[in-house]
Amino acid sequence: MSILFISDIHLSESRPAVTELFFRFLKREARGADALYILGDLFDAWIGDDDCSQLAENVKNNLSSLTDAGTKLFLQHGNRDFLIGQKFLSYIKASLLDDYHILEYDTVRVLLTHGDLLCTDDVHYQRFRTKVRKPFNRWCLLRLPLFLRQRLADSWRRQSIYANAKKSADLMDVNLGAVVSVMEYYDTSVLVHGHTHRPGRHRVDDSGKERIVLGEWNSYGSVLSLCEASWTLSEVTL
Ligand SMILES: [Mn+2]
């Protein structure tokens, strides 16, 4: 049984090489896997399932071919694509996971999350997140015309680049206290997340708990695999 985990592909029309790398990955590595988990930020921006861009169409078709070939597909929302909805998910035959999802593999309990919820030091971002994720606000947002949502997404992205440039690197990383308490709360020994774009494997405490961080996709793709109870964090290229 082999399971793959990726996040932060940040697909965008402005990065065609990443799109090509991602489609190759779906046809090669992901085809042989039993399941693929995408832990958020598949898209650099997703403004609603009525997005009819060429990129959206191509991604839907490639993901749909993967699930047709037998690989199970699971998705979590990221901060950039939290407007992914049921229409998109049904088309690609994927299941949406909660912001915190527990995967049970043999006797190991693995906690999966995008990672932004763990950046608790960034109070400004957390306040923004709480506001935009409220079901009523989300409902209103999705009823705006497509061009307005596009403009809003562009403006949020610009504001976030501007704000992040002024924030320290520590502020934008996960809070280790938050990591420990969330792993305790869900009683898990492994935590897998992305979002911070700092791939690596970290010991959480002396009891052997581990935090595995997925990297962002650019000239290579960051892929974590779980096979026969062993974890491998590696890079895929074209
Ligand atoms: Mn993110």
Residues whose N, C-alpha, C, O or C-beta is under 5 A from the ligand:
A	BS01	MN	D41 G78 N79 H195
